[in-house]
Amino acid sequence: GKGNRLAAAAAQAIAENPGQGYNPFFLYGSTGLGKTHLVQAIGNELLKNRPDAKVRYMHSDDYIRSFMKAVRNNTYDVFKQQYKQYDLLIIDDIQFIKGKDRTMEEFFYLYNHFHNEKKQLILTCDVLPAKIEGMDDRLKSRFSWGLTLELEPPELEMRVAILQKKAEAAGISIEDEAALFIANLIRSNVRELEGACN
């Protein structure tokens, strides 16, 4: 939609030339707006263009568990090297590392490695970096170094189109008036639209 054209253009630019212009790419917004969809599309497009690229998508919970396992098993060096190998690292819901001092410290060093080596880092969150309570100030500052964009809820016409696509995919017909009625009532996110269609 209109409100997210800049995010889509930035995603395309990153997929074509990672680590150069928008590093890190920090995407934030409410749930159900397509943050995960967009960042995974970047990784998929990069792999399509450069099959040899090393790309990793993960939720921040996976990063936290991986770090805790390394600490528990005393395999800290292996953990550090594992993440440094990637050309593109995507971490979804980065806000969940807040309040975990050792995890934040390790991520601070990983972030610096990616930035210094011009390797692409993409992060998603539900709020602006500055508004992540309990996050290390050094990380909040670094999260804002590249390009920070908010994904916005789709406008009315886009919500109608989404409903019609969802209905078509489900093999049902939805009248324009019905789609417009639903789209006028549900404005917050795509998941709620899909639920209403179902």
C-alpha positions in Angstrom: 0.0 0.0 0.0 0.9 3.7 -0.2 2.1 3.9 3.4 4.6 1.1 2.9 6.1 1.9 -0.5 9.3 3.3 1.0 9.8 0.1 3.1 9.2 -2.1 0.0 11.7 0.0 -2.0 14.3 -0.2 0.8 13.8 -3.9 1.0 14.4 -4.3 -2.8 17.6 -2.1 -2.5 18.9 -4.2 0.4 18.3 -7.5 -1.5 20.2 -6.1 -4.5 23.1 -4.6 -2.6 23.2 -5.8 1.1 25.4 -4.1 3.6 25.8 -0.9 1.7 23.1 1.7 2.2 20.6 0.8 4.9 22.6 -1.1 7.6 21.0 -1.9 9.8 17.5 -2.0 8.4 15.2 -1.6 11.4 11.6 -2.2 10.7 8.9 -1.6 13.3 5.2 -1.6 13.7 2.2 -3.4 15.2 1.6 -7.1 14.9 0.1 -8.4 11.7 1.4 -5.7 9.3 3.9 -7.9 7.4 7.3 -7.1 9.0 8.3 -10.8 9.0 6.9 -11.3 5.5 8.9 -8.3 4.2 12.2 -9.2 5.9 12.0 -12.9 4.8 11.3 -11.7 1.3 14.6 -9.7 1.4 16.5 -12.9 2.3 14.7 -14.9 -0.3 15.5 -12.3 -3.0 19.1 -12.2 -2.0 19.4 -15.9 -2.3 17.7 -15.9 -5.7 20.2 -13.3 -6.9 23.2 -14.8 -5.1 22.7 -18.5 -4.3 26.1 -18.5 -2.5 25.1 -15.9 0.0 24.9 -17.0 3.6 21.5 -15.8 4.9 20.0 -16.5 8.3 16.5 -15.6 9.6 15.7 -16.2 13.2 13.4 -15.0 16.0 15.2 -13.3 18.9 14.1 -16.2 21.2 16.3 -18.5 19.1 19.2 -16.2 19.4 18.7 -16.0 23.2 18.4 -19.8 23.5 21.5 -20.3 21.4 23.5 -17.9 23.5 22.3 -19.5 26.8 23.3 -22.9 25.5 26.8 -21.6 24.6 27.2 -20.2 28.1 26.0 -23.4 29.7 28.2 -25.6 27.5 31.2 -23.3 27.5 31.1 -23.1 23.7 31.1 -19.3 23.6 33.7 -19.0 20.8 31.8 -21.4 18.6 28.6 -19.3 19.2 30.4 -16.1 18.2 31.9 -17.6 15.0 28.6 -19.2 14.0 26.9 -15.8 13.6 29.8 -14.0 12.1 29.7 -16.2 9.0 26.5 -14.7 7.6 26.2 -12.1 4.9 22.7 -11.3 6.0 21.3 -11.8 9.4 17.7 -11.2 10.1 16.5 -11.1 13.7 12.7 -10.8 14.3 11.3 -9.2 17.4 14.7 -7.9 18.7 12.9 -6.3 21.7 12.9 -9.7 23.5 16.6 -9.4 24.2 15.9 -6.4 26.5 16.7 -6.9 30.1 19.1 -9.8 29.4 22.4 -8.1 30.1 24.8 -10.7 28.8 22.8 -11.4 25.7 22.6 -7.6 24.9 26.4 -7.3 25.4 27.1 -10.2 23.1 24.7 -8.8 20.5 26.4 -5.4 20.8 29.7 -7.1 19.7 27.9 -9.0 16.9 26.3 -5.8 15.7 29.6 -4.0 15.6 31.1 -6.9 13.6 28.3 -6.8 11.0 28.6 -3.0 10.7 32.3 -3.0 10.4 32.4 -5.8 7.9 29.6 -4.2 5.8 27.4 -7.3 6.3 23.7 -6.7 6.3 21.7 -6.8 9.6 17.9 -6.6 9.6 15.9 -6.2 12.8 12.2 -6.1 13.5 10.5 -4.7 16.5 7.1 -3.5 17.7 8.4 0.0 18.6 11.0 2.6 17.6 14.5 1.7 19.0 14.4 4.6 21.4 11.2 3.3 23.0 12.5 -0.2 23.8 12.4 -0.1 27.6 15.2 -2.1 29.3 17.4 -2.1 26.1 21.0 -1.1 26.4 21.4 2.5 25.3 24.4 1.6 23.1 22.2 -0.8 21.2 19.3 1.6 20.9 21.6 4.1 19.4 23.1 1.6 16.9 19.7 0.3 15.9 19.0 3.8 14.6 22.2 4.2 12.6 20.9 2.8 9.3 17.3 3.1 8.1 14.4 2.9 10.5 10.9 2.6 9.0 7.5 1.9 10.4 5.1 -0.4 8.6 1.6 1.2 8.7 -1.8 -0.4 8.5 -3.1 -0.8 5.0 -5.5 1.9 3.7 -9.1 1.2 2.9 -8.6 0.2 -0.8 -5.7 -2.1 0.2 -7.8 -3.7 2.9 -10.6 -4.4 0.4 -8.1 -5.9 -2.0 -6.6 -8.1 0.7 -10.0 -9.4 1.7 -10.8 -10.2 -1.9 -7.5 -12.1 -2.3 -8.0 -14.0 0.9 -11.5 -15.0 -0.2 -10.3 -16.0 -3.6 -7.6 -18.1 -2.1 -10.2 -19.8 0.1 -12.3 -20.5 -3.0 -15.2 -18.3 -1.9 -16.8 -15.3 -3.5 -17.2 -12.0 -1.6 -19.3 -9.2 -2.8 -17.7 -5.8 -3.1 -20.1 -4.3 -0.6 -19.3 -7.0 1.9 -15.6 -6.5 1.5 -16.0 -2.8 1.9 -18.1 -3.2 5.0 -15.5 -5.5 6.6 -12.6 -3.3 5.6 -14.3 -0.2 7.1 -14.7 -2.0 10.4 -11.3 -3.7 10.7 -8.4 -1.2 10.2 -5.6 -2.4 12.5 -3.9 -5.3 10.7 -4.0 -8.0 8.0 -4.4 -10.9 10.4 -7.7 -9.5 11.8 -8.9 -9.0 8.2 -8.1 -12.6 7.4 -9.9 -13.7 10.6 -13.0 -11.7 9.5 -12.9 -13.2 6.1 -12.7 -16.7 7.6 
